Amino acid sequence: MTATPIDVAFGTATHPGMRRRANEDALLAESPLFLVADGMGGHDAGARASAAVVAAFAVLAGHESLSVDEIRVALGHAREQVDAIASGERAAGTTLSGVAISDVGGVGYWLTVNVGDSRTYRYARGMLTQISVDHSVVQELIDAGALDGVSAAHDRRRNEITRAIGAGSDGEADYWMVPAEPGDRILVCSDGLSGELDAARIAGILGDEADPQAAATRLVHEALVHGGRDNITAVVVDALAVNGHDDIYDTAPAGGRGGDVDEDTRPRAGTKGNR
């Protein structure tokens, strides 16, 4: 048995990108929490919003494991902090995605949380799987069969999100409980990364780089080389040992739905309450 349900190694990297002077992304990488928040709101409001979310969760750092209820309480505190931030007539907001280490009956699990279009992936056995589901206009169109993946990458609505923390949205987070195995690699990233690199390239880098810090650094570097139109953040987490692991790779939902444009992520107009 490990001291914690999942013994991990991790690496992080972030960059403002090639078109922005400020970095409105924030990250938390301290066991048992590995999170990325992508702020929005203009001026310094986005940076303040993402930082506020990270601060609300940072009080849980150092715990051996976390439950869904503990994550929900921290998310509630984060919403209160973000709602108090404003920039002129535009409310501040942020996405949030990532994993917490969790224990279910002595077995190590990845507890995944997501609000918005930052993403959490799992790379295991040479396969990349997106755990989180984007809360975005484009994803809704894909789900409805009105847009394909190739067209989605160039759609002018690709930065419009339907849920956020703040920004007039009260859409709830999605949660998943994913059984962990030694050798799992988790990637948490802002859309500045996933918007520049396709799934095949992300998988290739995660497979090539054995060290999680080297993987995070290379992912951000290649996103910059491919355009770097937005802030870019990557957190890579490796499972070195897992308590009570079985040879299981199923994902079980836990209280959730299993021309030039401004590349800033923004909420879709009139989406308050959209879930």
C-alpha atoms as one frame of an Amber mdcrd trajectory, in Angstrom:
protein
   0.000   0.000   0.000   1.298   3.467  -0.843   1.125   6.332   1.676  -1.500
   7.950  -0.547  -4.003   6.208  -2.846  -1.911   7.211  -5.871   1.820   7.942
  -5.673   2.596  10.497  -8.366   5.308  12.415 -10.184   4.372  15.536 -12.120
   5.561  18.450 -14.219   4.074  21.800 -15.188   4.609  24.477 -17.823   2.803
  27.686 -18.747   3.349  30.556 -21.199   1.359  33.668 -22.171   1.582  32.691
 -25.855   2.721  34.645 -28.878  -0.129  37.170 -29.061  -0.767  38.064 -25.426
   1.198  40.114 -22.954  -0.520  38.703 -19.864  -1.025  35.099 -18.804  -4.549
  34.635 -17.424  -4.050  30.898 -16.839  -3.365  29.602 -13.339  -2.436  26.130
 -12.159  -2.258  24.094  -8.981   0.040  21.077  -8.870   0.394  19.836  -5.320
  -0.839  16.406  -4.323  -3.673  15.509  -4.193  -4.759  18.300  -6.597  -3.727
  18.992 -10.199  -5.821  21.764 -11.741  -5.767  24.337 -14.537  -7.950  27.470
 -14.632  -8.193  29.663 -17.740  -9.352  33.163 -16.807 -11.449  35.532 -18.891
 -12.805  39.043 -18.443 -10.221  41.392 -19.934  -7.487  43.491 -18.329  -6.464
  41.713 -15.108  -9.918  40.315 -14.281  -9.260  36.933 -15.893  -5.956  36.501
 -14.111  -7.572  37.428 -10.809 -10.425  34.987 -11.401  -8.187  32.030 -12.221
  -5.901  32.860  -9.288  -8.902  33.043  -6.953 -10.046  29.573  -8.000  -6.589
  28.103  -7.462  -6.402  29.766  -4.029  -9.779  28.324  -3.033  -8.547  24.811
  -3.831  -5.017  25.262  -2.479  -6.280  24.900   1.112  -6.865  21.211   0.304
  -3.270  20.588  -0.761  -1.458  18.089   1.414  -4.450  15.832   2.053  -3.928
  12.161   1.236  -7.130  12.051  -0.819 -10.275  14.060  -1.541 -13.950  13.301
  -2.020 -16.478  14.724  -4.461 -18.137  16.589  -1.581 -14.857  18.275  -0.624
 -14.314  19.366  -4.222 -17.865  20.734  -4.401 -17.361  22.789  -1.236 -14.106
  24.256  -2.582 -15.818  25.026  -5.885 -18.569  26.883  -4.034 -15.971  29.024
  -2.267 -14.247  29.643  -5.594 -17.486  30.886  -7.159 -17.990  33.337  -4.316
 -14.496  34.743  -4.800 -14.819  35.043  -8.583 -18.263  36.652  -8.384 -16.709
  39.436  -6.320 -14.310  40.302  -9.149 -15.471  42.561 -11.960 -13.896  44.590
 -14.750 -16.110  47.469 -15.827 -19.300  46.089 -17.322 -17.859  42.631 -17.961
 -17.906  40.067 -15.183 -14.775  38.037 -14.549 -14.827  34.296 -15.050 -12.677
  31.233 -15.484 -12.735  27.626 -16.568 -11.520  24.824 -14.313 -10.357  21.314
 -15.147  -8.217  18.689 -13.493  -7.961  15.737 -11.149  -7.832  15.068  -7.446
  -6.477  11.869  -5.950  -9.334   9.966  -4.353  -9.831   6.770  -2.373 -12.826
   4.493  -2.907 -12.796   1.472  -0.606  -9.011   1.441  -0.444  -8.623   1.779
  -4.222  -6.937   4.766  -5.873  -9.097   6.801  -8.271  -8.696   9.936 -10.353
 -11.521  12.270  -9.326 -11.961  14.531 -12.351 -13.714  17.911 -12.266 -14.517
  20.170 -15.216 -16.249  23.490 -15.889 -15.708  25.094 -19.314 -13.352  24.075
 -22.108 -10.053  23.437 -20.407  -9.409  19.715 -20.665  -8.329  16.628 -18.764
  -6.901  13.693 -20.720  -5.703  10.248 -19.706  -2.839   8.595 -21.576  -2.696
   4.875 -20.797  -1.473   1.826 -22.682  -0.494   4.037 -25.604  -3.995   5.482
 -25.960  -5.116   9.069 -25.308  -8.648   9.572 -23.964 -10.295  12.898 -23.220
 -12.035  12.437 -19.869 -13.618  15.875 -19.643 -16.358  17.086 -21.967 -16.056
  20.651 -23.276 -18.814  23.001 -22.169 -18.819  24.911 -25.435 -21.075  25.888
 -28.320 -18.945  23.855 -30.716 -19.191  20.730 -28.543 -22.969  21.082 -28.426
 -23.024  21.282 -32.237 -20.816  18.196 -32.489 -23.066  16.307 -30.070 -26.093
  17.315 -32.160 -24.434  16.084 -35.356 -24.398  19.584 -36.843 -20.594  19.911
 -36.910 -17.712  17.501 -37.390 -14.386  17.528 -35.585 -12.411  18.922 -38.524
 -14.796  21.848 -39.019 -14.951  22.462 -35.268 -11.245  23.315 -35.147 -11.858
  26.311 -37.431 -15.362  27.335 -36.387 -15.619  30.990 -35.334 -17.580  29.916
 -32.216 -14.863  27.605 -30.936 -13.997  29.918 -28.011 -17.566  30.399 -26.789
 -18.233  28.392 -23.651 -21.558  27.471 -22.097 -20.422  27.018 -18.492 -17.878
  28.870 -16.384 -17.047  29.835 -12.841 -18.305  33.419 -12.733 -19.013  35.418
 -15.915 -22.728  35.262 -15.195 -22.811  31.464 -15.365 -24.138  29.147 -12.684
 -23.653  25.971 -14.713 -22.494  23.119 -12.523 -19.288  21.135 -12.783 -19.045
  17.640 -14.233 -17.366  14.934 -12.149 -15.985  11.514 -13.081 -14.410   8.785
 -10.956 -11.746   6.989 -12.994  -9.966   3.934 -11.525  -6.214   4.495 -11.647
  -3.417   2.114 -12.597   0.368   2.405 -12.375   1.557   3.876 -15.654  -1.394
   6.210 -16.096  -0.458   9.668 -17.340  -2.913  12.529 -16.825  -2.713  15.746
 -18.861  -4.608  18.836 -17.706  -4.422  21.793 -20.071  -5.988  25.076 -21.098
  -7.483  25.420 -24.566  -4.389  27.321 -25.647  -2.762  23.883 -25.862  -5.628
  21.762 -27.203  -6.465  24.474 -29.739  -2.992  24.263 -31.304  -2.176  20.542
 -31.078  -4.486  17.758 -32.217  -5.016  14.570 -30.215  -2.516  12.569 -32.276
   0.273  15.089 -31.636  -0.527  15.307 -27.924  -0.445  11.519 -27.662   2.845
  11.375 -29.533   4.525  13.795 -27.139   3.140  12.055 -24.057   4.424   8.765
 -25.416   7.861  10.099 -26.372   8.745  11.962 -23.164   9.231   9.693 -20.154
   9.715  12.530 -17.656   6.502  14.433 -16.809   8.308  17.784 -16.631   9.880
  17.214 -20.039   6.462  16.277 -21.427   4.787  19.414 -20.045   7.572  21.658
 -21.326   7.523  20.116 -24.803   3.735  20.318 -25.088   3.789  24.036 -24.370
   6.756  24.591 -26.700   5.065  22.820 -29.603   1.828  24.759 -29.021   3.890
  27.947 -29.317   5.509  26.708 -32.529   2.055  25.962 -33.959   0.864  29.518
 -33.375   0.560  30.169 -29.651  -2.589  32.255 -30.140  -3.667  32.008 -26.500
  -2.211  31.436 -23.052  -0.895  27.872 -22.819  -0.719  25.687 -19.706   0.008
  21.983 -19.235   0.127  19.838 -16.100   1.330  16.242 -16.571   0.786  13.741
 -13.735   2.143  10.185 -13.693   0.821   7.393 -11.484   3.852   5.561 -10.084
   1.974   3.287  -7.672  -1.728   2.817  -6.968  -3.477   1.274  -3.985  -5.684
  -1.714  -4.728  -5.521  -1.336  -8.499  -7.251  -3.825 -10.746  -6.922  -4.240
 -14.501  -9.872  -1.905 -15.123 -10.040   1.000 -17.547 -13.725   1.895 -17.406
 -14.742   5.470 -16.600 -17.692   5.833 -14.242 -19.535   9.155 -14.005 -20.039
  10.548 -10.500 -22.734  13.175 -10.487 -22.364  14.764 -13.908 -22.893  14.248
 -17.601 -20.779  11.298 -18.043 -11.838  35.731 -40.318  -9.491  36.725 -37.283
 -11.226  36.293 -34.023 -10.346  37.054 -30.453  -8.875  33.793 -29.217  -9.882
  34.559 -25.627 -12.304  32.069 -24.150 -15.603  33.744 -23.445 -19.059  32.754
 -22.248 -21.827  32.564 -24.824 -24.231  35.476 -24.496 -27.373  34.647 -22.570
 -26.184  31.325 -21.179 -26.784  31.971 -17.493 -28.236  28.815 -16.052 -27.354
  26.770 -19.127 -26.396  23.262 -18.082
